[in-house]
Amino acid sequence: MDIGKSFTFVFEDENWITNILIGAAILAVGLLFSWLIIPIFLAFLVLNGYAVAIIRRVLNGQADGLPQWDNWGGLLMDGLKMWVIGFVYALPIIIASFCMIVPAAALGDSSETAAAILMAIFGCLIILWSIILTIMLPAAIAFWVATDELSAAFRFGDVLAFVRENLSTYLITFVMTWVAAFVGQLGSLVCGVGLLATLPYSYMVIGHLFGQAYMVGQGQPLQPSYDEGAI
């Protein structure tokens, strides 16, 4: 994988500032009306949809440049589908959390030791599945984008086999996804305002990583970009 490409391709687009500012504006509007809940949810769906557009470009051999902020309905629907995939894959965490909290609350002070053991067991299961989820989700999303069939993301056996066959690639993607997410949060250090720019940027990087990992798994790694004038 060309990890550096995933972090730099954004700046290779001549309109990268405009594209990031549009993402920042979408996020700002969502945060401004976050008390209504729906606007911030829609804002993140659109950012998800833009990441999907980047995945689609990479799978189509367009690893350079950024997609246009157009077809807003398409971005919203793609973002919603991406959210649905993430929600389904996160169901074991949701169920484990419920199984941890309810019995622990029922036991209460009557058996603090049993409650602590129960919470520790389910806590470990949640952490374990969170790691598995972060490794498998990029492949599941890419399966959907590559086939344009949402059901492809839920062919769990195929997704698991694909990840297992390309484990090193998806472990790298796992680590770099967390790095991108960390970069996305760095903007909060600048009075929180910088987050408006760094968070959309992190979505762009993650989209490129997901697309690139799938291409490598298919035996089609990115071709290096050359400056035609230097050839």
C-alpha positions in Angstrom: 0.0 0.0 0.0 1.1 3.5 -0.7 0.2 4.9 2.7 1.7 8.3 2.0 -0.6 8.7 -1.0 -3.7 8.4 1.2 -2.5 11.3 3.3 -1.2 13.5 0.5 -3.6 13.0 -2.4 -6.0 15.6 -1.0 -3.3 18.3 -1.4 -2.5 17.2 -5.0 -6.0 18.4 -6.1 -5.9 22.0 -7.3 -9.2 22.7 -5.6 -8.3 21.0 -2.3 -8.8 24.1 -0.2 -12.3 24.6 -1.7 -13.2 21.0 -1.1 -12.1 21.0 2.5 -13.9 24.3 3.1 -17.1 22.8 1.8 -16.7 19.8 4.1 -16.0 22.3 6.9 -19.1 24.3 6.1 -21.3 21.1 6.2 -19.8 20.1 9.5 -20.2 23.7 10.9 -23.9 23.8 10.0 -24.5 20.4 11.6 -22.7 21.4 14.8 -24.6 24.8 14.8 -27.9 23.0 14.9 -26.6 19.9 16.8 -29.2 20.5 19.5 -31.8 19.3 16.9 -29.7 16.0 16.5 -30.9 15.4 12.9 -28.7 18.2 11.3 -25.4 16.8 12.8 -26.4 13.3 11.9 -27.1 14.4 8.3 -23.8 16.3 8.2 -21.9 13.1 9.1 -23.9 11.1 6.6 -22.8 13.5 3.9 -19.1 13.2 5.0 -19.5 9.5 4.9 -21.0 9.7 1.4 -18.0 11.8 0.3 -15.6 9.2 1.7 -17.6 6.6 -0.4 -17.2 8.7 -3.5 -13.4 8.6 -2.9 -13.5 4.8 -2.4 -15.4 4.6 -5.7 -12.8 6.7 -7.5 -9.9 4.6 -6.2 -11.7 1.4 -7.2 -12.1 2.9 -10.7 -8.4 3.6 -10.9 -8.7 7.3 -10.1 -6.4 7.5 -7.1 -5.6 11.1 -7.7 -7.8 14.1 -7.1 -11.0 14.7 -5.2 -14.6 14.1 -6.3 -16.9 17.1 -6.7 -19.4 18.0 -4.0 -22.4 17.4 -6.2 -25.3 14.9 -6.3 -26.1 15.7 -2.7 -28.9 13.1 -2.6 -26.4 10.5 -3.7 -23.9 11.5 -1.1 -26.6 11.3 1.6 -27.8 7.9 0.5 -24.3 6.5 0.2 -23.5 7.9 3.7 -26.7 6.3 5.0 -25.7 2.9 3.5 -22.3 3.2 5.0 -23.8 4.0 8.4 -26.1 0.9 8.1 -23.1 -1.3 7.4 -21.3 0.1 10.4 -24.4 -0.4 12.6 -24.9 -4.0 11.6 -21.3 -4.8 12.2 -21.5 -3.1 15.6 -24.5 -5.0 16.7 -22.4 -7.5 18.8 -21.0 -4.5 20.7 -24.5 -3.1 21.3 -25.8 -6.5 22.5 -22.7 -7.1 24.7 -23.1 -3.6 26.3 -26.8 -4.4 27.0 -25.8 -7.8 28.5 -23.2 -6.1 30.6 -25.2 -3.2 32.0 -28.6 -4.8 32.7 -27.4 -7.8 34.8 -24.8 -5.6 36.6 -27.5 -3.1 37.5 -29.7 -6.0 38.7 -27.0 -7.4 40.9 -26.3 -4.0 42.3 -24.8 -4.0 45.8 -26.0 -7.5 46.5 -23.0 -9.0 44.6 -20.4 -6.4 43.7 -17.8 -9.1 42.9 -20.1 -10.9 40.5 -21.1 -7.6 38.8 -17.4 -6.6 38.5 -16.5 -10.0 36.9 -19.5 -9.8 34.5 -18.5 -6.3 33.4 -14.9 -7.3 33.0 -15.9 -10.3 30.8 -18.2 -8.3 28.5 -15.8 -5.3 28.5 -13.1 -7.6 27.1 -15.5 -8.9 24.5 -16.5 -5.4 23.5 -12.8 -4.4 23.1 -12.1 -7.6 21.1 -15.0 -7.0 18.7 -14.2 -3.3 18.3 -10.8 -4.4 17.0 -12.3 -7.0 14.7 -14.9 -4.5 13.6 -12.3 -1.9 12.6 -10.3 -4.5 10.6 -13.3 -6.0 8.8 -15.4 -2.8 8.2 -13.1 -1.4 5.4 -13.4 -4.6 3.4 -17.2 -4.8 4.0 -17.7 -1.3 2.7 -15.4 -1.8 -0.3 -17.4 -5.0 -1.1 -20.5 -2.9 -1.3 -19.0 -0.1 -3.3 -17.3 -2.5 -5.8 -20.5 -4.4 -6.5 -23.0 -1.6 -5.9 -25.0 -4.1 -3.9 -25.5 -3.4 -0.2 -26.0 -7.1 0.5 -22.4 -7.7 -0.6 -21.2 -6.0 2.7 -23.1 -8.7 4.7 -21.6 -11.7 3.0 -19.7 -12.2 6.2 -18.0 -15.4 5.1 -16.7 -13.7 2.0 -15.6 -10.6 3.8 -13.9 -12.5 6.5 -12.1 -14.7 4.0 -10.9 -11.7 2.0 -9.6 -10.0 5.2 -7.9 -13.2 6.3 -6.2 -13.6 2.9 -5.0 -10.0 3.0 -4.5 -9.7 6.8 -1.3 -7.7 6.7 -2.9 -5.1 4.3 -6.0 -4.7 6.6 -3.8 -4.5 9.7 -2.0 -1.6 8.1 -5.4 -0.1 7.2 -6.5 -0.6 10.8 -3.6 1.3 12.2 -3.7 4.0 9.5 -7.4 4.5 10.0 -6.8 5.3 13.7 -3.9 7.6 12.7 -6.3 9.4 10.3 -8.9 9.6 13.0 -6.3 11.1 15.4 -5.3 13.7 12.8 -9.0 14.5 12.4 -9.2 15.3 16.2 -6.1 17.5 16.2 -8.1 20.5 15.0 -9.8 20.6 18.4 -6.5 21.9 19.8 -7.0 25.1 17.8 -9.9 26.4 19.9 -12.0 23.6 18.4 -12.3 25.6 15.1 -9.6 23.6 13.4 -11.7 20.5 13.8 -13.9 21.8 11.0 -11.1 21.3 8.6 -9.2 18.3 10.0 -12.2 16.1 10.4 -13.4 16.3 6.8 -9.7 15.7 5.8 -9.7 12.5 7.9 -12.8 11.3 6.1 -11.0 11.8 2.8 -7.9 9.9 4.0 -10.0 7.0 5.4 -11.9 6.7 2.1 -8.7 6.5 0.2 -7.3 3.9 2.6 -10.4 1.7 2.3 -10.3 1.8 -1.5 -6.6 1.2 -1.7 -6.8 -1.8 0.7 -9.4 -3.4 -1.5 -7.4 -2.8 -4.7 -4.3 -4.3 -3.1 -6.4 -7.3 -1.9 -7.5 -7.8 -5.5 -3.9 -7.7 -6.7 -4.3 -4.3 -8.2 -2.1 -1.9 -6.1 -2.1 1.7 -7.0 0.2 2.7 -9.9 2.7 5.4 -8.9 1.9 8.9 -10.2 4.5 10.5 -12.4 5.1 14.0 -13.4 4.8 13.8 -17.1 7.3 16.5 -17.5 9.9 14.5 -15.6 9.5 11.4 -17.8 
